[in-house]
């Protein structure tokens, strides 16, 4: 049985990380950047892929995301952690979707909330962490 090794795919893509800190000499700062790929043939933006999901092209260029997006779906998980946490699908302004965590009370995160990138990589789970841009005005929740 063959088991996929991520290191081979990362070497083929030419980069070992898609989440890199912004700052001089590779030092992390308060704001970090998320890198994504864009297909040079059809222009589709995607996150962490080897081939374009639309045209199956392998000529992908790496770009830096502005870090702003919208929550498309959020789920509260209670397993394998002492406290509840959320897992959200974030549609970024550049057009790709990424799975990450939004800081705040898990029950208070809804579809359509605007978020911005807080930390490019959570040290425990390795997922991007976002925070709400503005508090939602929900009087009836």
N, C-alpha and C positions, 0 to 999 in steps of 0.2 A: 504494500500500500504506500502511495506517495503522499507525503505531508508537505504542504506549501511552506516555504521558508521566506519570510518577509525581507530578509537581507538581500536575497537575489533580486527581488523586485525593486528594492531601493537602489541597488547598484545600477540596475538597468535604467531607472528614471534619472540618474545622475545627481540625486540629492538625497541626503540621509534624513533630513527633517523638513517638514512643511510648516512648522511653527518656529519662528526665529525671533529673538528679541531685537527690538530697534535700539540702536545705541552705538557709540563708537567702540571699536575693537571687540565687538561681540558681547559687551557687558549689558546685562539686562537693566532696563529702566522701569519706571512706573507703567509706561505703556509699551505693549508688545504688539507685534504685527502678525497677522495670519496670512500665509501664502497659499495661493490656489493656482490651478492650471487653466489655461484657455487654449482651445483648439485653434491652430493657425488656419485650418481649412474652413471650418464652419462658424467659428467664433463662440462656441458653447463654453460656458464657464463651468468648472467642476472642481470638486475637492478630493484630493488624494486618489487619483486614478492613474492607470497606465495607458488606457485607451479612451478615446472620446466615446461617450455612450450614444451619440447621435450618428456620427459618420464612421466610427471605428478607426479614426486616424490616430497615429502615434506621435505626430509632430505637435507637441504641447509646449507652450511657453509658460513660465512661472511669472505670476504677478502678485503684487502686494494688495491685500484688501484694506479698505478704509476702516473696517471694523464695525459698521452699523448694519443692523438687520431687523427683522420682524419675526416674532414667535409664530410659527405655523401650527405647532402642536406641543402640548406639554402634558407629561404624565408624572404622577407622584408614585415613587417606589418606596416600599417599606422593608424589602428583603436585603440581607447581608450588610445592614448598617444599623447602628444603634438608634439613629433618628431618621425620619423620613427625608427623602431627597427627591429632587425633580430631574427628569431627563426631558429635554426639549429639542425639537427640530427648529432650527433657525434658518430662515431664508435671508441670505445676505444681500446687500444692495447691488452687488455685482452679478447676481443671478444664480448662485450656487446654494445648495442646502447643506448644512452641517449639523451634526448632533453635538449637543453640549449641555451645560448646566447654567441656569439663571439664578443668580444670588437673590435671596429674599425668601419669604415664607412660601413653601411649595404650593400651598392652596391658593395663593394670591397671584399666580402667574397664569395668564390667559392668552388664547390665540389673538393675534393682532397687536400685542404689546410691542413697543419699540425697545430695542436693546442695543448696547454697544459692547465691544470686546473689553473685558477687564484683564484677564490673564490668558495668554495664548495657550498655555498648557497647565492643567491641574496636576500637581505633583503626584496625587494618588491615582487618579483614573486616566490621566493623559488626554483629557478632553478639554476643549476651550471653555472658559468660564465667562459669562456675560452678566451685565447688570442692567436694570431698567433705566431707560433714558429719562423718563418722567413718570411720576406716579399716576396711575390711571384714576380717572374721576368716575368711580363707581359708587353711587349712593345706595344702591339696593343690594350690594353683595356683602 
